[in-house]
C-alpha cells in the first residue's frame, strides 16, 4: 500500500511542477508570435515549408544561430511554437541529383 501512495505522490508532484509550462500561451496570431521572437531573441524566419494539410512550417534563428525556434501556422493564421533551442547550424543545400 505504501508503494502505491509513494507512486501517487511522485506522479502528482510531477504533474504540479509542469503546470506553469502549460499555462504559458504557446499559440497566438502569427504576427504576434513573430514579433515576440524578434523582440526577445532577435530571431527571423530562415526557412519555410508547407505541410500536406496547408500549414506553414517556419524555422527562425537569430543572426549567429545562438537560438532557434520552429513554429507551425494554420491556414487561419494561428501560429504555435513547436520546438526551440540553442546552437542552430545552417547546412549547405544537398545536391538533388547524385553525382555520376
Backbone bond lengths (Angstrom), bond angles and torsions (degrees), N, CA, C in turn:
res aa  C-N    CA-C-N  psi(-1)  N-CA   C-N-CA  omega(-1)  CA-C   N-CA-C  phi
1 X - - - 1.451 - - 1.535 110.38 -
2 X 1.340 117.13 -41.96 1.459 121.39 179.12 1.525 110.69 -60.71
3 X 1.331 115.93 -35.14 1.463 121.56 179.30 1.535 110.03 -60.80
4 X 1.325 117.78 -44.20 1.462 121.78 -178.77 1.527 111.37 -69.31
5 X 1.321 117.46 -36.72 1.463 120.65 178.17 1.530 109.66 -66.31
6 X 1.315 116.26 -42.51 1.465 120.69 178.61 1.528 110.54 -61.86
7 X 1.319 117.40 -44.74 1.469 120.79 178.06 1.523 111.40 -62.41
8 X 1.319 117.30 -39.91 1.461 121.59 179.08 1.531 110.67 -64.18
9 X 1.324 117.40 -42.12 1.463 121.29 179.42 1.525 110.32 -65.07
10 X 1.323 117.46 -43.03 1.465 121.22 178.78 1.528 110.32 -62.78
11 X 1.317 117.41 -45.17 1.467 121.50 179.50 1.522 110.96 -62.17
12 X 1.328 116.57 -44.36 1.459 120.91 -179.72 1.531 110.66 -64.36
13 X 1.317 116.99 -42.22 1.463 120.92 178.90 1.520 110.73 -61.91
14 X 1.316 117.01 -43.61 1.461 120.59 177.20 1.507 112.22 -61.58
15 X 1.317 117.32 -39.94 1.458 122.13 179.08 1.513 110.74 -65.87
16 X 1.314 118.01 -46.59 1.459 122.20 -177.16 1.522 111.52 -66.40
17 X 1.327 117.29 -39.58 1.465 119.27 -178.04 1.518 112.75 -71.54
18 X 1.323 119.34 -16.43 1.468 120.99 178.10 1.522 112.19 -95.49
19 X 1.308 119.17 -6.18 1.456 120.73 -178.23 1.519 114.25 -58.73
20 X 1.345 121.24 -42.57 1.462 119.09 -180.00 1.523 112.97 -58.51
21 X 1.312 118.18 -36.04 1.469 120.60 179.02 1.522 110.58 -63.23
22 X 1.309 117.41 -38.27 1.452 120.11 179.53 1.522 111.55 -76.41
23 X 1.335 116.95 -22.81 1.462 120.28 -178.99 1.523 111.34 -73.75
24 X 1.325 118.46 -23.17 1.448 121.04 179.13 1.522 109.20 -69.93
25 X 1.332 115.28 141.92 1.456 119.96 -178.49 1.527 109.53 -75.48
26 X 1.314 117.73 113.71 1.461 123.21 -179.19 1.523 112.19 -92.87
27 X 1.332 117.63 -11.78 1.467 121.90 -178.14 1.521 109.98 -130.69
28 X 1.319 115.59 146.08 1.460 121.49 178.56 1.523 107.28 -166.28
29 X 1.321 117.03 -178.90 1.455 120.72 174.80 1.525 108.72 -61.36
30 X 1.326 117.10 144.41 1.462 122.19 -175.41 1.519 111.46 -54.87
31 X 1.331 117.48 -45.98 1.459 120.30 -179.16 1.522 111.67 -59.32
32 X 1.328 117.40 -38.55 1.469 121.37 179.65 1.521 111.38 -66.72
33 X 1.339 116.60 -43.02 1.470 120.91 178.92 1.528 110.33 -63.74
34 X 1.342 116.87 -45.93 1.463 120.58 -179.61 1.531 111.10 -62.99
35 X 1.322 116.87 -40.20 1.460 120.91 179.04 1.533 111.10 -64.91
36 X 1.338 116.81 -43.32 1.457 121.19 179.35 1.525 110.75 -62.50
37 X 1.334 117.70 -45.14 1.463 120.91 -179.22 1.527 111.23 -66.78
38 X 1.310 117.42 -34.53 1.457 121.16 177.15 1.529 110.80 -69.33
39 X 1.329 116.74 -45.84 1.463 121.19 -178.05 1.522 112.10 -66.41
40 X 1.317 117.76 -46.25 1.465 121.56 -174.69 1.522 113.84 -79.58
41 X 1.349 116.46 -38.60 1.466 120.06 -170.86 1.531 114.09 -124.36
42 X 1.321 117.47 0.30 1.469 122.73 -176.46 1.525 111.53 57.15
43 X 1.332 116.41 34.26 1.465 120.91 -179.29 1.527 111.14 -90.16
44 X 1.311 114.40 141.35 1.464 123.15 176.94 1.521 108.51 -130.00
45 X 1.332 116.70 155.97 1.458 121.99 179.84 1.523 109.97 -65.50
46 X 1.345 115.56 129.22 1.464 122.03 -179.75 1.525 112.51 -114.16
47 X 1.342 116.86 -25.23 1.465 120.61 -178.93 1.523 108.38 -151.50
48 X 1.318 116.41 148.82 1.465 121.98 178.74 1.523 109.74 -138.52
49 X 1.310 115.32 157.10 1.453 122.58 175.28 1.511 109.10 -157.69
50 X 1.313 116.45 156.25 1.466 121.36 -179.88 1.523 108.39 -111.65
51 X 1.340 116.30 131.21 1.461 120.85 178.77 1.517 109.93 -78.51
52 X 1.328 116.27 166.78 1.465 120.00 179.87 1.522 112.38 -68.64
53 X 1.325 118.39 -10.76 1.475 122.02 176.92 1.519 112.09 -104.50
54 X 1.344 116.93 8.85 1.461 120.74 175.71 1.510 115.40 91.19
55 X 1.321 118.20 7.20 1.457 120.61 176.61 1.519 110.42 -80.12
56 X 1.320 115.29 152.28 1.456 121.28 178.18 1.515 108.50 -104.93
57 X 1.333 116.83 121.87 1.460 122.92 176.43 1.525 107.32 -98.78
58 X 1.333 116.86 131.59 1.461 120.92 178.28 1.523 110.46 -129.76
59 X 1.320 115.15 138.72 1.455 121.80 171.40 1.521 106.10 -108.05
60 X 1.325 116.01 124.79 1.452 121.77 178.49 1.521 108.82 -116.68
61 X 1.323 116.37 140.13 1.459 120.69 174.91 1.521 108.13 -140.23
62 X 1.337 115.21 162.88 1.452 117.66 170.91 1.522 107.97 -87.23
63 X 1.320 116.35 177.82 1.474 121.32 -170.95 1.525 113.60 -56.28
64 X 1.334 117.60 -42.65 1.463 119.75 -176.57 1.525 113.91 -97.86
65 X 1.330 117.69 4.98 1.455 121.01 177.87 1.514 114.29 77.25
66 X 1.329 117.24 12.60 1.465 120.33 -178.76 1.532 111.14 -64.93
67 X 1.340 117.48 -33.78 1.466 121.02 176.48 1.519 109.37 -130.91
68 X 1.335 115.48 155.32 1.462 121.36 177.29 1.523 109.49 -148.49
69 X 1.339 115.34 156.08 1.457 122.58 178.78 1.520 108.34 -144.41
70 X 1.326 116.43 142.90 1.465 121.74 172.00 1.518 107.27 -116.06
71 X 1.328 115.66 128.39 1.464 120.88 176.93 1.523 109.38 -124.25
72 X 1.320 115.50 156.13 1.457 121.25 172.53 1.526 107.00 -125.02
73 X 1.326 115.45 135.43 1.453 121.56 -178.71 1.518 109.06 -117.13
74 X 1.324 116.37 129.71 1.455 121.48 178.33 1.525 109.59 -73.74
75 X 1.333 117.91 162.95 1.461 119.98 175.48 1.535 112.79 -60.05
76 X 1.334 117.75 -15.51 1.461 122.06 179.17 1.527 112.79 -90.14
77 X 1.352 117.37 1.15 1.456 121.14 175.52 1.511 116.02 90.14
78 X 1.336 117.84 11.24 1.460 121.03 176.60 1.523 108.85 -95.25
79 X 1.331 115.76 124.85 1.468 121.69 -179.46 1.516 110.12 -106.01
80 X 1.333 115.56 143.61 1.463 121.72 177.33 1.520 109.31 -128.98
81 X 1.333 115.21 139.42 1.452 120.77 175.50 1.519 108.75 -71.60
82 X 1.318 117.37 129.38 1.459 122.64 -178.82 1.520 110.90 -103.76
83 X 1.332 115.97 -44.96 1.465 120.97 -178.68 1.515 108.33 -158.32
84 X 1.335 115.67 156.31 1.459 121.57 176.70 1.517 108.34 -152.74
85 X 1.325 115.56 155.35 1.451 118.25 179.46 1.510 111.67 -173.26
86 X 1.313 114.44 -161.55 1.457 122.04 -177.68 1.526 109.66 -127.98
87 X 1.323 115.33 157.30 1.459 120.48 173.10 1.514 114.48 77.38
88 X 1.331 118.75 48.51 1.461 121.80 177.84 1.520 109.55 -76.22
89 X 1.319 117.01 137.88 1.464 121.69 176.01 1.511 107.96 -129.01
90 X 1.315 115.41 123.34 1.458 121.48 178.43 1.520 109.15 -82.18
91 X 1.325 117.41 124.89 1.460 122.19 177.74 1.520 109.66 -93.80
92 X 1.318 115.52 156.05 1.455 118.93 175.23 1.513 108.99 -68.65
93 X 1.311 115.80 148.47 1.454 120.94 179.78 1.525 109.74 -64.43
94 X 1.323 116.34 129.84 1.462 121.52 -179.87 1.530 109.80 -72.78
95 X 1.305 116.01 146.72 1.458 120.84 176.71 1.515 109.43 -65.88
96 X 1.331 116.99 138.29 1.450 121.02 -178.25 1.534 111.92 -81.10
97 X 1.307 117.02 -25.15 1.456 119.58 179.59 1.518 110.12 -114.69
98 X 1.328 117.53 141.65 1.466 119.48 179.56 1.515 111.74 -67.14
99 X 1.326 115.13 148.17 1.457 119.62 177.24 1.529 109.75 -72.63
100 X 1.310 117.26 144.56 1.461 122.51 -179.53 1.502 110.30 -97.49
